[in-house]
Amino acid sequence: MNKTLVQLRKRLHKYPELSGEEYATAKQIIEFVKEFKPTKIIDSIGGAGVAVVYEFENVGPTVVIRCELDALPIVEENTFAHQSKNSGVSHKCGHDGHMAIVAGLAEWLSATEFDKGNVVLLFQPAEETGKGATKVLEDDRFLNLNPDYVFALHNLPGEKIHSIIVKSSFFTATVQSFRIQLTGKKSHASEPENGVNPAMAISQLIQVIHTFANPNANSENFALLTPICIDLGEKNYGISPENAELHYTIRTWSGEVMSVLENKIKQAVSEISNTHTIKAEIDWFEFFPASNNNTECVGMIEKVANENNFELVEHPCSLKFGEDFGWFSLKYKSAIFGLGAGKHQPALHHADYDFPDEIIATGLLMFKGLITEILGK
C-alpha cells in the first residue's frame, strides 16, 4: 500500500468541503502534484476544479482521468484520527479516495516515457449537486485540451473488494429533483372555509405521483420517485395555512422515460391545483444525465481488469444513483466503472462510511492500464 497516498487521502478526509466550496481541497491537490512536474496545472476550472496536464513528445490521443473534489453535508459518526474537522461536512461518498487514486497517477506519469499523446488528471468540483461537470464543460481551457477519452471510477460498497464492475450503455441513472410550491389563502383555523388550505392538494399529489412509479430495475421503463421533504404551515394552531412545498427526487434509466415522467407530473400538478383553486409552481434542479458508457471504453476496462487478474463483474442493470459524469459521456468517448469496496463496508452516504485505503492500489492499476492501452500502442 502506498503510504504517501493513504496519508493524502486521510488529509483530504480530515478537511472536507461542500460542493462549490472546494478551494482548499484543490490547493492540497496542487501542492501534492506539482512536485511530479506536470507540463501545466490549470486551476479554477468550473469553479475550484484542477486539470493536471502531462504532454508527451508527439501528437496522439488525449486521455482524461476524472475524479471529484466535493464532500457531503453529513455529520461524521466515525471517531478515528482522520475524522472530519469541518462540522457537519464529511467525505461519505469516497471522493477523498478517488482523489488519492488520481493524484497518485502524477508520480507514475512523471517517470513514464510515452512517445505520444497527453494525459489530463481532472479534479472536478460540485459532483454531488450535478453542477460541476457542466461548468467544467463550459470552460474553454478544458475544451481546448481536446479530450479523446474520459474515464472515471466510483467505489461501490456491497461489492467484493478489488472487483471491477462494468456495464455497457447506461451505468448510472438519469436523476433529477423537483419542488412543487402551492399557494392558497390563509384563514383562521376556525374558519377554513374562508381560505384555501393546500393540505388536501398535497395529499392527493403524493398519492397520484406514487402511481407513476415502476420500481422494477430490470424494466426499461423503470421509474423511482422518492418523496424527500414536505413543508406545510407552521405550529400556530389558530391559522389555516396558505403555503406548502413538496420535494421529490426521481430516477429513470433513460432521458426519454424521464421526459415522459416529467409530463405526467406536470399534468397531475395542473389538474390537482385547478381542482383545489390553488396556485402551483414546479422547479426542476440537480439534473444528472445517465452515464452512457462507450462500448470501446468498456472493452478496454475489461481488458485491463483481466490483465491484472481482478474479478470482473458484469452488472445486470444500471446503478440507481446519479453521477454527473454523464455530462462527459454526452460529448466524449467515455466510461465509468465500479471498484468494489467490500461486501460489509457501510453504504455510500452513511454517516459511518470511510473509503477503504486498500483499494487505492487497485484503482491506480486500472487507470495506469487504461492510459497505457491508449498511449502505449
C-alpha positions in Angstrom: 0.0 0.0 0.0 1.3 3.4 -0.9 1.7 5.2 2.4 2.0 8.6 0.8 -1.4 8.3 -1.0 -3.0 6.9 2.2 -1.7 10.0 4.1 -3.1 12.3 1.3 -6.4 10.5 1.4 -6.7 11.0 5.2 -5.7 14.6 5.0 -8.4 15.2 2.4 -10.9 13.3 4.6 -10.0 15.5 7.6 -10.8 18.8 5.8 -13.8 18.2 3.6 -15.6 20.9 1.7 -19.1 21.2 0.2 -19.9 21.4 -3.5 -18.8 24.7 -5.0 -16.5 25.5 -2.0 -13.6 23.1 -2.6 -10.8 25.7 -2.9 -8.7 24.4 0.0 -9.1 20.9 -1.2 -7.9 22.0 -4.7 -4.9 23.7 -3.1 -4.0 20.4 -1.4 -4.1 18.6 -4.7 -2.0 21.2 -6.5 0.6 21.1 -3.7 0.8 17.4 -3.9 1.1 17.0 -7.7 3.4 19.9 -8.5 6.5 18.0 -7.3 5.8 15.5 -10.1 6.5 18.1 -12.7 3.4 18.2 -14.9 3.5 20.1 -18.2 1.0 22.5 -16.7 -1.6 22.9 -14.0 -4.8 24.7 -14.8 -6.7 25.8 -11.7 -10.2 27.3 -11.1 -11.8 25.2 -13.9 -15.6 25.2 -13.5 -15.1 26.7 -10.0 -12.5 25.0 -7.9 -11.6 22.4 -10.5 -8.0 21.5 -11.3 -6.6 19.9 -14.5 -3.1 18.5 -14.2 -1.7 18.0 -17.7 1.1 15.7 -18.9 2.0 16.3 -22.6 4.3 13.8 -24.4 6.6 14.5 -27.4 4.4 13.5 -30.4 0.8 14.1 -31.3 -1.6 11.5 -30.1 -4.8 10.9 -28.1 -5.7 12.8 -25.0 -6.9 10.8 -22.1 -8.8 12.4 -19.2 -9.0 10.6 -15.8 -11.6 12.4 -13.8 -12.4 12.4 -10.0 -14.4 14.6 -7.7 -13.4 17.2 -5.1 -16.6 17.7 -3.0 -17.9 16.2 0.2 -21.4 15.9 1.7 -23.4 17.8 4.4 -23.4 14.8 6.7 -22.2 14.7 10.3 -19.5 12.0 10.6 -20.0 9.3 13.2 -16.5 7.8 12.9 -14.1 8.6 15.7 -10.8 7.7 14.0 -7.8 10.1 13.9 -8.7 11.4 10.5 -12.2 12.3 11.5 -13.6 15.4 9.7 -12.6 18.6 11.4 -15.3 20.6 9.4 -18.5 20.5 11.4 -21.4 18.9 9.5 -19.3 18.1 6.4 -17.7 14.7 5.6 -16.5 12.6 2.8 -19.2 9.9 2.8 -19.1 9.1 -0.9 -15.4 8.3 -1.1 -14.3 11.3 -3.2 -11.3 11.6 -0.9 -10.2 8.1 -2.1 -10.9 8.9 -5.7 -8.7 12.0 -5.5 -5.9 10.0 -3.9 -6.0 7.4 -6.7 -5.9 10.1 -9.5 -3.3 12.2 -7.7 -1.2 9.0 -7.5 -1.0 8.8 -11.2 1.1 12.0 -11.2 4.1 10.3 -9.8 3.8 7.5 -12.4 3.3 9.9 -15.3 6.3 11.9 -14.3 8.5 8.8 -14.7 6.7 7.2 -17.7 8.1 7.8 -21.2 5.1 7.6 -23.6 6.2 8.9 -27.0 2.8 10.5 -27.9 -0.4 11.9 -26.6 -1.5 13.7 -23.4 -2.9 12.8 -20.1 -5.2 15.1 -18.1 -5.9 14.4 -14.4 -9.1 16.2 -13.8 -10.2 17.1 -10.2 -13.8 18.2 -10.8 -15.9 20.3 -8.3 -19.5 20.0 -7.3 -20.4 16.5 -8.4 -22.9 16.0 -5.6 -25.1 18.8 -6.9 -24.9 17.9 -10.5 -23.4 21.3 -11.4 -19.6 20.6 -11.6 -19.3 18.7 -14.8 -21.4 21.2 -16.8 -19.3 24.1 -15.5 -16.1 22.3 -16.5 -17.5 21.7 -19.9 -18.3 25.4 -20.3 -14.7 26.3 -19.6 -12.7 26.9 -22.8 -9.5 25.9 -21.0 -10.8 22.4 -20.6 -12.4 22.2 -24.0 -9.1 23.3 -25.6 -7.4 20.2 -24.2 -9.5 18.3 -26.8 -10.1 15.0 -24.9 -10.4 11.8 -26.9 -11.3 9.6 -24.0 -12.6 10.3 -20.5 -12.6 7.7 -17.7 -13.7 7.6 -14.0 -14.4 5.1 -11.3 -16.7 5.0 -8.3 -16.1 2.9 -5.3 -19.1 0.5 -4.6 -19.7 -0.8 -1.1 -21.5 -4.1 -1.1 -19.4 -5.4 -4.0 -16.4 -7.7 -3.4 -13.3 -5.8 -2.5 -11.0 -5.1 -5.5 -13.6 -6.3 -8.0 -14.2 -4.3 -11.2 -17.9 -3.6 -12.0 -18.7 -2.8 -15.6 -21.7 -2.2 -17.8 -22.1 -1.1 -21.3 -24.7 1.6 -22.1 -26.2 3.3 -19.0 -24.0 2.8 -16.0 -25.9 5.2 -13.7 -29.5 6.5 -13.8 -30.9 9.7 -15.1 -31.7 11.7 -12.0 -33.3 15.0 -11.1 -35.1 16.7 -8.3 -38.1 18.9 -8.2 -40.1 21.2 -5.9 -43.8 21.9 -6.0 -44.8 25.1 -4.4 -48.5 25.5 -3.6 -50.1 28.8 -2.6 -53.6 29.0 -1.3 -55.2 31.5 1.0 -54.6 31.9 4.8 -57.6 32.0 7.2 -58.5 31.5 10.8 -58.2 27.8 11.8 -61.9 28.0 13.0 -63.0 29.2 9.5 -61.0 27.2 7.0 -63.9 27.7 4.5 -62.8 31.3 4.2 -59.3 30.3 3.0 -57.7 27.7 0.8 -55.6 25.2 2.7 -53.2 23.3 0.5 -53.2 20.2 2.7 -55.6 18.2 0.6 -53.8 19.1 -2.7 -50.5 17.9 -1.1 -52.2 14.7 0.0 -53.6 14.0 -3.5 -50.3 14.8 -5.2 -48.4 12.3 -3.1 -50.9 9.6 -3.9 -51.0 10.4 -7.7 -47.3 10.7 -8.0 -46.9 7.3 -6.3 -48.8 5.7 -9.2 -46.1 6.8 -11.7 -43.5 4.6 -10.1 -42.2 1.5 -11.7 -39.6 0.1 -9.2 -38.6 -2.9 -11.4 -34.9 -2.1 -12.1 -34.9 -4.7 -15.0 -37.6 -2.7 -16.9 -36.6 -0.1 -19.5 -39.5 2.0 -18.1 -38.0 1.9 -14.6 -39.1 5.0 -12.6 -38.3 5.7 -8.9 -40.0 8.6 -7.2 -38.8 9.3 -3.7 -40.5 11.9 -1.6 -37.8 14.0 0.2 -39.5 16.8 2.1 -42.9 18.2 2.9 -43.4 21.7 4.3 -46.9 22.8 5.3 -47.9 25.6 7.5 -46.4 26.3 11.0 -47.0 25.3 14.6 -49.6 28.0 15.1 -52.9 26.4 15.9 -55.1 29.4 15.1 -54.0 29.6 11.5 -55.1 27.5 8.5 -52.0 27.8 6.2 -51.8 29.0 2.7 -48.3 27.8 1.6 -46.9 24.3 1.1 -43.9 22.7 -0.6 -43.4 19.1 -1.7 -39.9 17.9 -2.8 -39.0 14.7 -4.7 -36.0 13.1 -6.4 -36.8 11.0 -9.4 -34.8 8.4 -11.3 -35.1 6.6 -14.6 -32.7 4.8 -16.9 -33.2 6.9 -20.0 -33.8 10.5 -20.7 -36.8 9.6 -22.8 -38.5 7.9 -19.9 -37.6 10.9 -17.7 -39.3 13.3 -20.2 -42.5 11.2 -20.1 -42.4 11.2 -16.3 -41.9 14.9 -16.2 -45.0 15.4 -18.3 -47.1 13.2 -16.1 -46.0 15.1 -13.0 -46.8 18.5 -14.7 -50.2 17.3 -15.7 -51.0 16.0 -12.2 -49.9 19.2 -10.6 -52.1 21.2 -13.1 -55.2 19.1 -12.6 -55.0 18.9 -8.8 -54.2 22.6 -8.3 -57.1 23.5 -10.6 -59.4 21.3 -8.6 -58.5 23.0 -5.4 -58.3 26.5 -6.9 -54.7 26.8 -5.7 -51.6 28.3 -7.4 -48.9 25.8 -8.2 -45.3 26.2 -9.5 -42.7 23.4 -10.2 -39.0 24.0 -10.1 -36.6 21.4 -11.5 -33.0 21.1 -10.4 -30.0 18.9 -9.7 -30.2 17.1 -13.1 -27.8 14.2 -13.7 -27.9 12.7 -17.2 -27.3 8.9 -17.3 -23.6 8.0 -17.6 -23.7 6.3 -21.0 -20.7 4.1 -21.3 -19.0 3.8 -24.7 -18.6 0.2 -25.9 -14.9 0.6 -26.9 -14.1 2.1 -23.5 -15.9 -0.7 -21.6 -13.9 -3.2 -23.7 -10.6 -1.5 -22.6 -11.7 -1.6 -18.9 -12.5 -5.3 -19.2 -9.1 -6.0 -20.9 -7.2 -4.1 -18.2 -9.1 -5.8 -15.4 -8.4 -9.3 -16.9 -4.7 -8.4 -17.4 -4.5 -7.6 -13.6 -6.5 -10.7 -12.6 -9.1 -8.5 -11.0 -12.6 -10.1 -10.6 -14.7 -8.7 -13.4 -18.4 -8.2 -12.6 -20.9 -7.5 -15.5 -23.6 -5.6 -13.7 -27.1 -6.7 -14.9 -28.7 -3.3 -14.7 -27.8 0.4 -14.2 -27.0 1.7 -10.8 -29.7 3.9 -9.3 -27.6 6.7 -8.1 -26.9 9.9 -10.1 -23.4 10.8 -11.4 -22.7 14.0 -13.3 -20.0 12.1 -15.2 -23.0 11.6 -17.6 -22.3 15.1 -19.0 -18.9 13.9 -20.2 -20.5 10.9 -21.9 -22.7 13.2 -23.9 -19.6 14.7 -25.5 -16.7 12.3 -25.5 -15.9 8.6 -25.7 -16.1 7.8 -22.0 -16.8 5.2 -19.4 -17.1 5.0 -15.6 -16.6 1.7 -13.8 -17.2 0.5 -10.2 -14.5 -0.5 -7.8 -15.6 -3.0 -5.2 -15.2 -1.5 -1.7 -16.1 -4.7 0.3 -19.2 -6.7 1.0 -19.6 -5.4 4.5 -18.5 -1.8 4.0 -21.0 0.8 5.2 -23.0 2.1 2.3 -22.4 5.4 0.4 -23.7 8.5 2.2 -24.0 6.6 5.5 -22.6 8.6 8.5 -20.1 5.8 9.4 -18.7 5.3 5.9 -15.0 5.6 5.2 -13.1 4.9 2.0 -11.1 1.6 2.2 -7.4 2.5 1.6 -6.5 -0.9 0.3 -8.4 -0.3 -3.0 -6.3 2.8 -3.8 -3.7 0.5 -5.4 -6.4 -1.3 -7.4 -7.7 2.0 -8.8 -4.2 3.0 -9.7 -3.5 -0.2 -11.7 -6.8 0.2 -13.6 -6.1 3.8 -14.7 -2.4 3.0 -15.5 -3.6 0.2 -17.6 -6.2 2.3 -19.5 -3.7 5.1 -20.2 -1.1 2.5 -21.4 -3.7 0.8 -23.6 -4.4 4.1 -25.4 -1.0 5.8 -25.4 1.4 2.9 -25.4 0.4 1.3 -28.7 
